[in-house]
């Protein structure tokens, strides 16, 4: 039953605080989720998209950071594909209708590591949201969401966080919370 529910809530709060410290966030910006896909889907499905908006992703993404964005085309949102998660590949695809750039911090198939700080700076200077699939890096590579200007980050716990399957971390910058409608 629920005899120890108070302890469960304290444990949950402690996990959020630990995750926040790990990525340079505040605990109020962290949600514990099932997996990386869930967090990325919250962003893709939770934003208020306009027809003719576009999203930039890359051709080296794991399906969880490809499928939600590609499915937005059914709603009139164009999914643009850069060759690699690098500024020189992404920048030419950004225009005044670009709402979000999404990349994996580390490519699942070859280990290519994105320069999140450079991409985050590009996004900030272009007034574009920045979303990161960080399952392959959080826990092994230093991650600072503020320094990299990341608006959304999702990572499952079963890789470099050395946690169980089904205990992921989802970060939403406090100033972006109202931009998502998650049901």
Long-range contacts (C-beta under 8 A, 24 or more apart in sequence): 15-167, 19-169, 19-171, 20-171, 22-138, 22-139, 22-143, 23-134, 23-138, 23-143, 23-144, 23-145, 23-153, 23-169, 23-171, 24-143, 24-144, 24-145, 24-146, 24-147, 25-145, 25-146, 25-171, 25-173, 26-174, 28-174, 29-171, 29-172, 29-173, 29-174, 29-177, 30-169, 30-170, 30-171, 31-169, 31-170, 31-172, 32-167, 32-168, 32-169, 32-170, 33-154, 33-168, 33-169, 33-170, 34-166, 34-168, 35-64, 35-156, 35-165, 35-166, 35-168, 36-64, 36-65, 36-133, 36-134, 36-135, 36-154, 36-155, 36-156, 36-168, 37-64, 37-68, 37-154, 38-154, 38-168, 38-170, 39-152, 39-153, 39-154, 39-155, 39-168, 39-169, 39-170, 40-64, 40-65, 40-68, 40-102, 40-131, 40-133, 40-154, 41-68, 42-154, 42-170, 42-180, 42-182, 43-68, 43-100, 43-102, 43-131, 43-152, 43-154, 43-180, 44-68, 44-69, 44-71, 44-72, 45-182, 46-179, 46-180, 46-181, 46-182, 47-99, 47-100, 47-179, 47-180, 47-181, 48-179, 48-181, 49-75, 49-76, 49-77, 49-99, 50-76, 51-75, 51-76, 51-77, 52-76, 52-78, 52-97, 53-77, 53-78, 53-97, 53-98, 53-99, 54-78, 54-79, 54-80, 54-93, 54-95, 54-97, 54-98, 54-99, 55-79, 55-80, 55-98, 55-99, 55-100, 55-101, 55-102, 56-80, 56-81, 56-82, 56-90, 56-93, 56-94, 56-98, 56-100, 56-101, 56-102, 56-128, 57-81, 57-82, 57-101, 57-102, 57-103, 58-82, 58-83, 58-84, 58-85, 58-89, 58-90, 58-103, 58-104, 59-83, 59-84, 60-84, 60-85, 60-104, 60-107, 60-109, 60-110, 60-112, 61-102, 61-103, 61-104, 61-107, 61-133, 62-104, 62-108, 62-133, 62-135, 64-133, 65-102, 65-103, 65-104, 65-133, 69-102, 84-112, 85-112, 85-114, 85-119, 86-114, 86-115, 86-118, 86-119, 87-115, 87-118, 87-119, 87-122, 90-119, 90-122, 91-122, 94-122, 94-126, 94-128, 98-126, 98-128, 99-128, 99-129, 100-128, 100-129, 100-130, 100-131, 101-128, 101-129, 101-130, 101-131, 102-130, 102-131, 102-132, 102-133, 103-131, 103-132, 103-133, 104-132, 104-133, 104-134, 104-135, 104-136, 105-132, 105-133, 105-134, 105-136, 105-137, 105-138, 105-141, 105-143, 106-136, 106-137, 106-141, 107-136, 108-136, 111-136, 113-137, 113-141, 116-143, 116-148, 116-150, 117-147, 117-148, 117-149, 119-148, 120-147, 120-148, 120-149, 120-150, 121-149, 123-149, 124-149, 129-176, 129-179, 135-159, 136-160, 138-169, 145-171, 145-173, 151-176, 152-176
